[in-house]
Amino acid sequence: MLTVEIARRIAAPAEKVWHYVSDFSGTVLTRGYVARVECSGQGKGALRTYHLDPAIGGGAVVERLVELDNVERVIAYDMVDYGPLQWADYAGRIQVTPAGPDESMFLIRTRFSPIDPAQGEQLRELSRSNIGKYIGNLEAALGL
């Protein structure tokens, strides 16, 4: 199993950051790697379908919301349909924690098992790249 973990200090209050991060069906933070988002259901158990951007190969994947804690500001999801992706047992978790009144700490962890272990670093880089786009989109939405 491989993991990717990225922590970032965001120059915005935790509540503002959480507003975007907690939106399981949102489209703002997935620009650049997801062409379209569809969501069914609400709360724990909801499903979102990411229609992947053709620039990264297209196709679709489905994630299930497994945790949404508005007090601790944690969201977690598991992939339940991998589409064209070459990994299994994928899970993601994001936590937003205050860092004083005007900043926050953003921590994201993803884990997965590559189908072909020789592709492990390539898949890790794909995850890092998508997370980088997500954080960039978050900062843009916050006006940073």
PELIN-V724207 format. One record per backbone hydrogen bond with DSSP energy under -0.5 kcal/mol. CO is the residue of the C=O (numbers start at 1). NH is the residue of the N-H. E is the energy in kcal/mol with one decimal. If there is no record, write none. Layout:
# PELIN-V724207
co=(CO:CO)
nh=(NH:NH)
e=(E:E)
This chain:
# PELIN-V724207
co=(2:4:6:8:8:10:10:13:13:14:15:16:17:17:18:20:22:23:27:28:30:30:33:36:38:40:43:46:47:48:48:49:49:50:50:51:51:53:53:54:59:61:62:62:63:64:64:65:67:68:69:69:73:74:75:76:76:77:78:78:81:82:86:88:90:91:92:93:94:95:97:100:103:103:104:104:105:105:106:107:108:109:110:111:112:112:113:115:116:117:119:120:121:122:123:124:125:126:127:128:129:130:131:132:133:134:135:136:137:138:139:140)
nh=(112:110:108:10:106:12:104:16:17:18:19:20:20:21:22:23:24:26:30:31:33:34:53:51:49:47:46:65:40:50:63:38:51:52:61:35:36:56:58:57:52:50:80:81:48:66:78:45:76:70:73:74:96:69:94:66:67:92:64:80:62:85:115:113:79:111:77:109:75:107:105:99:14:99:10:106:97:107:8:95:6:93:4:91:2:114:88:117:119:120:123:124:125:126:127:128:129:130:131:132:133:134:135:136:137:138:139:140:141:142:144:143)
e=(-2.3:-2.7:-2.5:-0.5:-3.1:-2.1:-2.3:-0.6:-2.0:-3.2:-1.6:-0.9:-0.8:-2.3:-2.8:-1.2:-1.5:-1.8:-0.7:-0.8:-1.8:-2.0:-1.9:-3.0:-3.4:-2.8:-2.5:-2.6:-2.9:-0.6:-2.7:-2.1:-0.7:-0.9:-2.1:-2.9:-1.3:-2.1:-1.9:-1.8:-2.0:-2.7:-2.8:-1.5:-2.7:-0.5:-2.1:-3.0:-2.3:-0.7:-1.1:-1.8:-2.2:-3.0:-2.9:-2.4:-1.6:-2.9:-3.1:-0.5:-2.3:-2.4:-2.3:-3.0:-2.0:-2.3:-2.4:-2.6:-2.4:-2.4:-3.4:-0.7:-0.6:-2.5:-3.2:-0.5:-2.5:-0.5:-2.6:-2.5:-2.4:-2.2:-2.4:-2.1:-3.6:-0.5:-2.7:-0.6:-2.8:-1.7:-2.6:-2.4:-2.2:-1.8:-2.3:-2.6:-2.8:-2.4:-2.5:-2.6:-2.1:-2.4:-2.9:-2.4:-2.7:-2.3:-2.8:-2.2:-2.5:-1.8:-3.3:-1.3)
